[in-house]
Amino acid sequence: MNSRRRHDNVEVETRNVEERNDSSLVASTLIKYVAYLIIFFGFLYFLIRYVFPMF
């Protein structure tokens, strides 16, 4: 009986984890990171093509 009273005051926390499989969210994130890569490689191309030959 004493062990039962110890467990009466225990609060149980439950978590509901829902996975989001929204294809439009995935597509927009992909487009964003592809744009970042294009800008990055464009900047590297500019540096290699125009800035480095000046030195």
Secondary structure as GFF3:
##gff-version 3
##sequence-region A 1 55
A	DSSP	alpha_helix	2	8	.	.	.	ID=ss1
A	DSSP	alpha_helix	23	46	.	.	.	ID=ss2
A	DSSP	pi_helix	47	51	.	.	.	ID=ss3
A	DSSP	three_ten_helix	52	54	.	.	.	ID=ss4
###
